[in-house]
Amino acid sequence: MSRDKAADPRLHYQRRQRVLDALGEGLLLLPTAPLALRNGDVHHEFRPGSDFHYLTGFPEPEALLAAWRTKDGKHRTVLFVRPRDKEREIWDGHRSGTEGALREFGVDQAHSWGELWQTLPALVAAHERLFVRLGANSRFDQKLMELFANNAMKHRKAQAPMHPILQDPTPAIAACRLRKDAAEVALMRRAAAITAAGHCAAMRFAATGRYEYEVQAQLELTFRAQGSVRNGYQSIVASGPNACILHYHENDRRMRSGELLLIDAGAESGGYTGDVTRTFPVSGKFSASQRRVYQVVLRAQLAGIRAACTGARFDAPHKACIRELTKGLVQLGVLKGSVAQLIKQNQFRPFYMHGTSHWLGRDVHDCGAYNDQGGVPIQLAPGMILTVEPGLYFAPRDRRVPKELRGIGIRIEDDVYITTRGNEVLTAAAPKSIVEIERLMALR
Ligand code: CA
């Protein structure tokens, strides 16, 4: 049985209804993610398309959702799925088949994947508008173009248009996904809890002389042992100077005494992912210089979290972080001048080169607009989940930075759920104050 199976007919019906109501009259066509060949006849691990899975809960590859609103204000759903196949199931595992799709996923009709291009022409011809995203899957696009051409040929005498009006449904789906429903928040809590547990395990395991990949294995062992099917993204386990490489993935360095270890990793569970960064001393005790930089980043992160509340703009946490980081850079002797002036001139940029927040949910960089149509950052509202992740990165040979701070890279990241009252830090179980970290690491 697929680990991504999430059959909940009522929930998925409601989500489809919401998306279709936002889109209006027309036919929604949404394929799941395509299978990707790794080499020879071996595929990359399959993960259902996020939008497709959000609207169906269906876990298997080679599947497509077709749905449209009916006159009574409800909607109809057709699912195309791989058929039962005794021979293939011996090799690849269980399939729901059309029977399973009908029985467990609450769709009105189910067809075999092999019948897709025989069944779609009539469905497409019955609608004046088609909600489909082009450009994501060239094979699918090509087949759809052929379908348009064939349909037009059939109706040539009636001067039918070559194809229906096309509209990308992605923004409408993204708008729904931006504000998490109760089921999603429950899954996010679980992913966040597993993620925090993994970071705690990494802190307890890290030690001088160990390799980064050993700590990664310990962290991911905890993820798997607690029910996470996969990571939400590649784990970053960056010791010493590697912490200054933002998307470091080699994870093959041996850790030395006196260094910091930066870990950015998230467990995916139930289709949702955590996204947490913690930075801690390999030896279990912060040095005086590390402590000074760490306090600045932590102050910035706490200010960023306080700024993330209902009604605030999306960039409010970033602004709060920038202010604290710039103040800190002056205290650390990296920058000189008035804080207000330094902020205006973006003087923090060489040491803080990334944004503070992104949406989080099914995808680590989850869908949803950051700005309104006029380019103004959108207002935070209950149900949204975002990261708050300031950092400071002092490259090993950066002469602008006092010598004792060079080679220090620190980021602290939590997952923040916006509520009616303010917010809730979903990943609070991963220690981040100096006292908490040193206390946990002393237990090794
Ligand atoms: Ca991250």
Boltz pocket constraint, residues with backbone or C-beta under 6 A from the ligand:
constraints:
  - pocket:
      binder: B
      contacts: [[A, 264], [A, 265], [A, 275], [A, 276], [A, 277], [A, 413]]
      max_distance: 6.0
